[in-house]
Amino acid sequence: MDRTQHLSYATEAIISADKLAIAAERAARSESHKTAPLAAAGALWADIARAHAAIATALADDTTTED
């Protein structure tokens, strides 16, 4: 995987985390039993986004140009 692919996966994961956070907030307001699982899934997607972003950053730092 290259840097662009990792950034794309990070973006997709952020979107998923955001959607789950909204769903968890909505569930919490209605005192639903689904709040904790939704929040946990959102946290997992946020971790995945951070991991892909970190890899993309490392790949960017790893590239050197020769003059």
Rosetta blueprint (number, residue, H / E / L):
1 M L
2 D L
3 R H
4 T H
5 Q H
6 H H
7 L H
8 S H
9 Y H
10 A H
11 T H
12 E H
13 A H
14 I H
15 I H
16 S H
17 A H
18 D H
19 K H
20 L H
21 A H
22 I H
23 A H
24 A H
25 E H
26 R H
27 A H
28 A H
29 R H
30 S L
31 E L
32 S L
33 H L
34 K L
35 T H
36 A H
37 P H
38 L H
39 A H
40 A H
41 A H
42 G H
43 A H
44 L H
45 W H
46 A H
47 D H
48 I H
49 A H
50 R H
51 A H
52 H H
53 A H
54 A H
55 I H
56 A H
57 T H
58 A H
59 L H
60 A H
61 D H
62 D H
63 T L
64 T L
65 T L
66 E L
67 D L
